[in-house]
Amino acid sequence: MNQPLPVSAMASAAEIFLGRQPILDHKKQIVAFELLFRSKASLDDADVSDDLLATSTVIVNTLSQFGLEQVLGNKLGFLNVSASLLLSETVNLLPPERIVLEILEDVPINSQIIARCQQLKDMGFRLALDDFEYRSEYDALFPLIDYVKIDLTITPVAKLPEIIKFLRKVTSAKLIAEKVEEEALFLQCKDLDFDAYQGFFFAKPTLLKGKKPQPHQTTLMRVMGELLGDVNLGKLETMFKDAPSLTLGLLKLVNSVGIGGGRQKIESIRQAIVVLGQKQLMRWVQLLLYATPDGSAGGTLMLQVANRARLMELVAKKIDHHQPNFSDQAFMVGMLSLADVVMQTPLEQVLEEIGVSDDIKSAVLNHEGLLGELLALSDVIEKGDFKAAEQEIEKLGISANDLLEIQLETMQWANQITA
């Protein structure tokens, strides 16, 4: 059996930046990802559409070699297409049952484009209109469209009811609110009966003054504090026995990706402690902070924080800082960076109660130090700010291809633990 080519070999013609942003339903569950990409060479060029065709072949090859499942899990993938990419044979290489072709707003809707869209629909592709603003030429395209995306940074909220009413009359397409960055805006869009939402509103904390953590969260903080010191096995066991739901959640998480190469399943907290060791147990406990009390690990926030922490860990290993436990610290910084969201408690308070080091605290709170630079890198990648990502990797001394390989490994791991 042939081994897949490394990403560095596939991307030799162009260094690519890849981003992945979740698209959520009413319950804040992920239904799809938009895949964002630019070539490194084009970052100073404002014309994104020209870059799409040049980089799309590399992206298609990357997805084909690495496996679309690793990047998307079992979700749909939205992919931006310019007119040239839409008309190219490159699109034919994509699996139509997994990909939604997102037609950019500057694509001229003429007879050639409409005929091509019909052909792609016949092949099984789904089509979306990006950054929708009504143009009369869309009338001929509406019957072929499956999704319409409305960018809330360019469309005033006051105009949404009228736009939605119009779209519901002319198309059966699902409507997606894009650039939803605040919870209040999500609730407004939900009331307007959008079908899905894209943006990071789910990761913006709602801090309630005087709010106390839930009992299972308090236990987890105590466990993390214990793991940062001299571990007492009996004390750890007692903590988990006093919180059976946390034990169940830990076992679910650990078994979801397998331990020891899949040779054994973990069946008790004592076995988990012995087999995992202190460092790995700390990792799973940190992840458990983002799971629900019943051990459910499928939430959007957990996927984001798992992506963030794993990417930071792998970049830390790549740059070889020679500092003991540096990659473990990087993982912890990523994992704790969103703790205020899930606990609805200020980060300063969360970190104080756990008792983390000053380096970790300053990295989480202020993006300071090398650990802070790793957190800044993960943040700009999540936002799809590839110009900023280029600046961050230059400071860290890694290439765009290094980052792409790390991202693909990160996505695979995060998809596994949140499946």
N, C-alpha and C positions, 0 to 999 in steps of 0.2 A: 504493500500500500504506500503510495507516495505521500510524503510529509508536506503540509502546506508551506509555501514560501513565507519567510519572515516578512513582516510589513515593510521593513527597511528595503528589502529587495523589490517588493511590489511598487513601492512609492519612489523608486529611484529617479523617475522622471520629474517628480514634483513633490515637495514636502507639503503635507496636508494637515490642516487643523480641523478636528471633528468635534462637534458638540451634539448634545442630546437633551431636548427639553420635553418634559411630560405634558400630555394633554389629558385632562381629568373630566370625570362625569360629575353629576350633582352630588354624589357621595364622596367626592374627592379621591376617587379611585382612578388609577391610571388606565386609560383605554388605548393610548397610542403615544408615540414619541415623534417629535419633529427632529429630523437629522439635519444639522447645520454643518456646512463645510466651506472652507476657503483654502486656496493654495497660498503658501507662505509668500510666494513671489508677488501675489496680487494685493497684499494688504494695504499698499499705498495707493491702490487704484480704486476710485469711488464706484466704478461700474461693476457691481457684483455680478450682473447677469452675464457679462463677457467671460467671467471666470468659471461659470458653472459648467460649460461644455469642456473647458480645458481640464478641469479637475474631476469631472464625473466618472471618467473611465477608471481613474485611480481608485475612487471611492467604490465603484461597482466591483472592481477586482479585489479590493480589500474585503468587502462584505462577502464576496463569493468564496474567497480563500479562508477567511476566518470563520465564516458562518453567520448568517443573518440572525440566527437564534441567539448567538452570543451578544449581539448588540441590542436586539429588540425584545428578547425573551419571547413571549407568546402574544406580543402586542403588534398593532399596525405601525408602519413607519411612514411619516409624511416627508416627502422629498421635494425641495424647490426645483422647478424646471423653468428655464428660459425658453424662448421660441426655438433657438437653435438646438437645445437639448431635447425639447419635446419632439422635434422633427428627426432627431438622429436615431441611429440604430442602437446606440448605447442603452436607451431605455428598454429595448427588447430583452436585454440580459437580466433585467430585474424580475423577481417572482411577482406576478400581478396580484396574487391573493394576499400578499403581505404589504404592498406598497401603495400609498396614495400619492399621486402626482399633483403637486401644488403649483398651479399656474400663476406665475408672478404677475403683478399688476401692470407691468409695462409690456406684456405680450400682446401684439396686435391681433385682434380677433378677426381673421379673414377666412375665406373659404378653405384655404389650405390648412389652417389651424383647426377649423371645425371638422374637416374630413379626417385629420390625424387623430383628433380627440375621439371621434366615433370609432376609428380603427382600434385605438387603445382600449376603449370601453368594450369592444367586441373581444379583445384579448383577455379581459377580466380585470383590468386596472380600474381603480376608483380615482376620480378627479376632484380637485378642490380649487376654489378661487381664493387667492391670497390678497389681504389688505383691500377688501371689497369697497369700492365706491362705484355707484351705478354708472354704466355706459350703455348706450342703446345697442351696441354690437353684442353685449352679453345676452340679449334676448334669444338669439339663435343657439347660444351655448347652454342656457339654463337647463334644458331637458337632459343634458349629459352630466351635469354636476352633482356630486354626492355630498360635498361639504362647501360651506362658505365661511371664510374667516374674516372677522371684523376687528381691526386693530383699534383698541380703545385710546391709543395715544394720538390718533389722527381723526377719530370719530367722536364727537362730543356725546356724552351719555344722554343728554336731552334729546338727541336725534334718534336714539336707538329704537324707541317704540315704533316710529314711522318706518324706519328701515326694515325692522323685523316684520311688521305687518305686510309690507310690500313683498319681501322675500317669501313669506309663507304663501302668498298668492301665486307667485310665478315659478316656484321650484319646491320640490320635496326634499331638497338637500338639508342636511343637518347644519346647524349654525354654531360656530365656535367663536367665543369671545377671546381675543388675543391680547397679550400684555396686561393681564389682570394681576396687579401687584399688591393689592390690599384686600383684606377680608371684606371690608364694607363694599368694595366694588364687586367682588364675587357675589355677595348677597343681592346687590342690585341686579346683576346680570341673571342671577338665578330666578328672581322675581319676573324678569322679562322673558323667561322661558327659553334661554339658550340651551343647546344640547350638550355642549362641552366647553371647557375653559383651559386656556394656556397662560401660564404666568406663575410667579412664585409667591402668590398670596398665602399658600398653605405653610410657608416657611417664615412668615412674619409673626412674631410673638404677640399675644394679647396678654400683657402683664397686669395682673390684678393685685393691687396693693394689699398686703396682709394675707394673701392666699397661701395656704399651707399645701405642701406636696401631698399627693395621694399616699396611702400607707405603703403600697408596693414600691413607690418611688423612694420613699424614705429608707426602706430596707435596702434597695439597690445602692443608695449613696453610702449606707453603712458598710455594705459588702465591698464597694470600691475603696473606701477608706481603709478597710482591713487588708485588702490586696496590695495597697501601696506600702504597707509596713511588713512586719514579720508575721507571716500567715499562720494562723492557728486553725488546723483542719477541723477540729471539733467545733470551734466557734462558728466557722463558716457553715458547717452542716446545720447547726442549730438555727442560724439566721434563715436558711432556706426552708428548713422544716417548719418554721413559724409562718412561712409564706408559700404554701403549696402551689399556688398559681404561678409564682415565679420559677419554681423548680420545673414545672411543666413547660413554661415558656423557654427556659434555658435548654432543656432537653430537645425541644422542637427545633430551636435554632441550631444547636450543635449537630443534630442528626440530619438537618436539611442539606448540609454540604458534606457530611461524612467525616469521620475521624480515622486517622491511621490508614489513609488510602482506601477507606471503605471496608476495612477488614472487620470492624466491630461497631456495634451500635452502643451508644451511651444510655444506660438504663437507670442510673442513680446519680445524685449529686456528688457522692463520695468518689464514684468512678470517674465522673467528669473532672473533679479536682485532680485526681491522681494521673489520669491519662493526659489531660490538657496541660497541666502545669499552671503555675501562677500567671504567666504572661497571657497564655491563650484564654484562661478563665476570665481574666480581666477584659479581654476583647469581647467575649460573648456577653458578659454582664453589661458592658457599655452598650452593645447592640440592643440588649433586652430593655434598656431604658426607653427605647423608641417603639417597643412592642406594646400592645394593649395588655391589661392585666390578665387576660385569659391566654396570653401567649401568642396571639395573632401577630404575624410578622409581615403582612402584606401591604402595609401602608405606604403612601407616597413619601412621607417624611423619612421613614426608615430607608427607603431606597436612596433618597438623596444623601442622607448622612453616611450610608454604607459606601456609596460611590465616592464621597468626599474623603472619608477616612482611608479607604483602600488605595485611592490614587495617591494621597499624600504619603502613605507608607511605601509604596513602590517607587515613587520619585525619590524619597529619602534614601532608599537602598541604592538607587541608580547613581546618586551624586556621591555616595560613599564618604560621608562626613567624618568617619573615624571616631565618632562620639558614641560611647556605650549606650545601647538601647535607643539610639536616635530614631530608628524607624518605628519602634514601639511608641515613642513619644509623639511622633508625627500622626500615627493612627489615633492616639488618644486626643490630640488637639482637634482633629477632624471630627471625631465622635462627640466631643463635648461642645463643639462650636454651635450646635443647634439645641442644646439641652434646655435653654430658656423657653423654646417654643413648646416642647412637649410638657414641661413642668409648669409653664406659665409663671415663672419665677425669674427675677433678674439673674443674669449669668454670674455676676460677682458673688451672689449669695450661694448659687449652686456650687461654684468652684471652692468657695470657702468651706462649705459643709463637707465636701469630699476630701479636701486637704491636698490639692495638687501642688506641684512645684511652681516657683515664681516664673520659670521659663515657659511652662505650659500656660500659666495664667496670663502672662503678657502676650503670648501668641494668640490665645483665644480672644482676649478682650480688645487688643490693640494691633493685631497683625505684626507684632514686633519680633525681631530676630529671624533666624533662618526658618524656624518652625512657622513663624508668621508669614514668611514669604511663600511657603508651601500652601498655607491656608488661602492666601491671596490668589495663588495660581488656580486652586480648585474653584474659587469663587468666580473668577472671570471666565473660566471654561463653562461653568454652569450657565452663565449669562450669554454665552456665545460671543463674548468680546475678544475676538481673536487677535486684534492689534495689541491689546493689553497682555494677552497670553504670550505673544511673541516676546514682549519685553520681559515678562517674568521668567520664561525659560532661558533667555539670554543671561539673566542674572544668576540663574542656577547652573548654567553651563551644560544644558542638555539640548538636543535637537528636536525639531518638530516630529521627526520620525520616531525618536525615543518616546516622546509623549504619546504618539498615536498607539504604539505597541502597548504602553502602560494603560492607556484608556480602554483598549479592547479587552485586556486581561481584567481590568477593574469592572467593566460592564458585565462580563461573564460571571464573576464572583458575586456581584451585587444582585444580579438576576436570580442566581441560585438561592441565596439566603432569603429572598423576599418572595419566592415563588409560592 
